[in-house]
Amino acid sequence: MSVIKTLQISLKYVVLTIAVIIGAVYYQHIITKSSNNIDVLKKRVFSLSDLSTYDGVQQEKLYLAVLGNVFDVTVGSQHYRKGSSYHYFVGKDGTRALVTGNFKDESNEKDHVLQLSCNEILTILDWRKTYKEKYTYVGVLAGRYYDEKGADTSYMTELKQKVAVCRSEKKAAKLQDQLFPPCNMAWSEEDGSKVWCTKSSGGIVRDWVGVPRQMFTPGQDKPLCVCASLDKINSSQLKEYKHCSKTASECFVKDNNN
C-alpha cells in the first residue's frame, strides 16, 4: 500500500511538471506572437499618399511625421483636426515648420533640415521626443529619411552625423560657459552700456564673481562679454575693457572697445 501511494504521488508530480512546461511554452508563444505584432506595427512603412489620408476626414485617425517618424496624434485632436492651429502638420512631414513657423509651406523642402542651425535641429529633436512621450509611434515615412523598407537613407545618415556634431558643440559651449560665464548687461542713455559680474551672472551659479572681459571667438564678428576668474584673465582670447580697472567686477562702456 505504501509503494502504491508513493507511485501515485510521483505520478502526480510528473503530471504537474508536464503541465507547467506546456503552460510555459504556450505563454512564451503568446508573448512572442505579441512581440512580433508590436515589431510589425513599429516597422510599418507609410508612403506619402498613405500618410496623407490620415487627416481625420479620409481616415478617422490623425497622423503626422517628424523627421520621418510617424505618430498618431488623434488623442490631441483639439489641436490637430481640421481648422485647429496645428492641422498643417497632419498627413505629412512638415518638420521644418516646427522651428520656422511657416505653416503654409507645401514645398518639397518642408521636411528638409540639414541647412538649419544646430539650435534649430536640436529643437526639432526635442519636439520629436515630446511626440514620442505624448503620442503613439506607428511607423516611418518612406521618403527623405527612410526607404521603402524602413531603412535609413543617406540623408538620415548625414543628419545623424550633423546631430552628433551639434551635440558635441553644445557640450563644448556649456563647458565654455562654465569657464567664462556671460556678463550681466544693461544700457542707459546717460551712462551707456554697463557690464558686470556676480556669482550667478549668465545664469551660471558659482563660488566666484569674476571680472568683465571681451572674448574674441574665431568666426564671430563681435566679441562677447564674459566673466573671467582672476586666474584666467591672461587667456589670449580675452581683452580688457578700456577705462576699466583690471580687477573691477563692473565696467561702463561708452565707446568702441575693440
C-alpha positions in Angstrom: 0.0 0.0 0.0 2.9 2.3 0.8 4.5 1.6 -2.5 1.3 2.4 -4.4 0.8 5.6 -2.6 4.4 6.6 -3.4 3.9 5.9 -7.1 0.7 7.9 -7.1 2.5 10.9 -5.5 5.4 10.6 -8.0 2.9 10.4 -11.0 1.1 13.4 -9.6 4.4 15.4 -9.6 5.2 14.2 -13.2 1.8 15.3 -14.5 2.2 18.7 -12.7 5.7 19.2 -14.1 4.5 18.4 -17.7 1.5 20.8 -17.2 3.9 23.6 -16.1 6.2 23.0 -19.1 3.3 23.1 -21.5 1.9 26.2 -19.9 5.3 27.9 -20.1 5.7 27.0 -23.8 2.2 28.3 -24.5 2.8 31.5 -22.6 6.1 32.1 -24.5 4.3 31.5 -27.8 1.7 34.2 -26.8 4.4 36.6 -25.7 6.5 36.0 -28.9 3.4 36.5 -31.1 2.5 39.7 -29.3 6.1 41.0 -29.6 6.2 40.2 -33.3 2.9 42.2 -33.8 4.5 45.1 -32.0 7.6 44.9 -34.2 5.4 44.8 -37.3 3.5 47.8 -36.1 6.6 49.8 -35.2 8.2 48.9 -38.6 5.2 49.9 -40.7 6.3 52.0 -43.6 3.9 54.6 -44.9 4.0 56.1 -48.4 3.3 59.8 -48.8 -0.1 59.0 -50.3 -0.9 56.7 -47.4 0.0 59.2 -44.7 -2.0 62.0 -46.4 -5.2 60.0 -45.9 -4.9 60.1 -42.1 -6.3 63.6 -41.9 -9.4 63.0 -39.7 -11.6 63.1 -42.8 -10.5 60.4 -45.3 -9.3 58.3 -42.3 -10.7 58.9 -38.8 -7.3 59.0 -37.2 -4.8 61.9 -37.3 -1.2 61.0 -38.2 1.8 63.3 -38.8 5.5 62.7 -39.3 8.5 64.4 -37.6 11.9 63.5 -39.2 10.2 60.7 -40.9 8.8 59.2 -37.7 5.0 58.8 -37.9 2.8 59.5 -34.8 -0.9 59.0 -34.1 -2.0 62.3 -32.6 -5.7 61.5 -32.6 -5.9 61.9 -28.8 -4.9 65.6 -29.3 -7.5 66.2 -32.0 -8.4 69.5 -30.5 -5.0 70.8 -31.7 -4.7 68.8 -34.9 -8.2 68.4 -36.5 -9.2 70.5 -39.5 -9.5 74.1 -38.5 -7.2 73.7 -35.5 -3.9 75.5 -35.0 -1.6 72.6 -35.8 -3.7 70.9 -38.6 -0.9 71.9 -41.0 1.3 69.1 -39.7 -1.4 66.4 -40.2 -0.9 63.9 -43.1 2.6 65.0 -44.0 6.1 65.5 -42.7 6.3 69.3 -42.1 9.3 69.1 -39.8 10.8 72.5 -40.8 7.8 74.4 -39.7 8.4 73.3 -36.1 11.2 75.9 -36.0 10.4 78.2 -38.9 6.7 78.7 -38.0 5.8 78.7 -41.7 2.5 76.8 -41.7 1.9 77.5 -45.4 5.0 75.6 -46.7 3.8 72.9 -49.0 7.1 72.7 -51.0 9.2 69.6 -51.3 11.6 71.2 -48.8 9.1 71.2 -45.9 10.9 68.2 -44.3 14.5 69.3 -45.3 16.5 70.2 -42.2 20.2 69.8 -42.9 20.6 73.5 -43.7 19.1 74.6 -40.3 21.3 75.7 -37.5 22.4 73.4 -34.7 20.0 75.1 -32.2 17.1 74.6 -34.7 17.9 70.9 -35.3 18.3 70.2 -31.6 14.9 71.9 -31.0 13.3 69.6 -33.6 14.8 66.6 -31.8 13.2 67.9 -28.6 9.8 68.1 -30.5 10.2 64.5 -31.7 11.0 63.4 -28.1 7.8 65.2 -27.0 5.7 63.4 -29.6 7.3 60.0 -28.6 6.3 60.7 -25.0 2.9 62.1 -25.6 1.5 60.2 -28.6 1.7 56.8 -30.2 4.5 55.9 -32.6 3.1 54.0 -35.5 5.9 53.7 -38.1 8.1 55.6 -40.6 7.5 57.5 -43.7 9.2 56.4 -46.9 11.0 59.4 -48.5 13.7 61.7 -47.3 14.6 59.8 -44.1 13.7 56.2 -44.7 13.4 54.0 -47.8 10.5 51.7 -48.8 11.8 49.0 -46.4 12.1 51.3 -43.5 15.9 51.5 -43.5 17.8 54.8 -43.0 18.5 56.8 -46.2 21.8 58.5 -46.8 20.1 61.8 -45.8 19.2 60.3 -42.4 22.8 59.1 -42.0 24.0 62.6 -42.8 21.5 64.1 -40.4 22.7 61.8 -37.6 26.3 62.9 -38.2 25.3 66.5 -38.0 23.4 65.9 -34.8 26.5 64.3 -33.3 28.5 67.4 -34.2 25.8 69.7 -32.9 25.6 67.9 -29.5 29.4 68.0 -29.3 29.4 71.7 -29.9 26.6 72.3 -27.4 28.6 70.3 -24.8 31.7 72.4 -25.6 29.7 75.6 -25.3 28.3 74.6 -22.0 31.8 73.9 -20.7 32.9 77.3 -22.1 30.1 79.0 -20.2 31.2 77.3 -17.0 34.8 78.6 -17.5 33.7 82.1 -18.8 30.0 82.8 -17.9 28.3 85.6 -19.8 28.2 89.1 -18.2 25.2 90.9 -17.0 24.5 93.8 -19.3 22.4 97.0 -19.1 22.2 100.2 -21.1 21.1 103.8 -20.3 21.3 106.9 -22.3 23.2 108.7 -19.5 25.8 106.0 -18.7 25.9 104.0 -21.9 26.4 100.2 -21.5 27.2 98.7 -18.2 28.6 95.2 -17.9 29.1 93.4 -14.6 29.7 90.1 -13.0 28.1 88.3 -10.0 28.2 84.8 -8.6 25.2 84.0 -10.8 25.7 86.2 -13.9 24.8 84.5 -17.2 22.7 82.0 -15.2 25.8 80.2 -14.1 25.9 79.8 -10.4 29.4 79.6 -9.0 31.5 80.5 -5.9 33.5 83.3 -7.6 32.5 86.6 -9.1 35.0 87.3 -11.9 35.8 90.4 -13.9 34.2 91.5 -17.2 36.3 90.8 -20.3 35.8 90.9 -24.1 36.1 87.4 -25.5 37.1 87.1 -29.2 36.0 83.8 -30.9 37.1 82.8 -34.4 34.2 83.2 -36.8 32.4 85.8 -34.8 32.5 89.5 -35.8 31.9 90.9 -32.4 33.4 89.9 -29.0 31.2 88.6 -26.2 31.2 89.9 -22.7 32.2 87.2 -20.3 33.2 87.0 -16.7 36.7 85.6 -16.1 38.1 84.5 -12.8 41.4 86.3 -11.9 43.4 83.2 -12.6 42.2 83.0 -16.2 42.3 86.7 -17.3 45.6 86.2 -19.2 43.9 84.0 -21.8 44.8 85.0 -25.4 41.0 85.2 -26.2 40.4 87.9 -23.6 40.8 91.6 -23.8 40.2 94.2 -21.1 37.6 97.0 -21.5 39.0 100.4 -21.8 38.9 102.8 -18.8 38.0 99.9 -16.5 40.2 98.6 -13.6 41.8 95.3 -14.3 40.1 93.8 -11.1 36.8 95.7 -11.2 33.7 93.5 -11.3 31.7 96.1 -13.3 32.6 98.4 -16.2 30.9 101.2 -18.1 31.4 101.0 -21.8 30.9 104.4 -23.5 32.9 103.8 -26.7 34.2 101.1 -29.0 36.5 99.0 -27.0 37.9 97.0 -29.9 
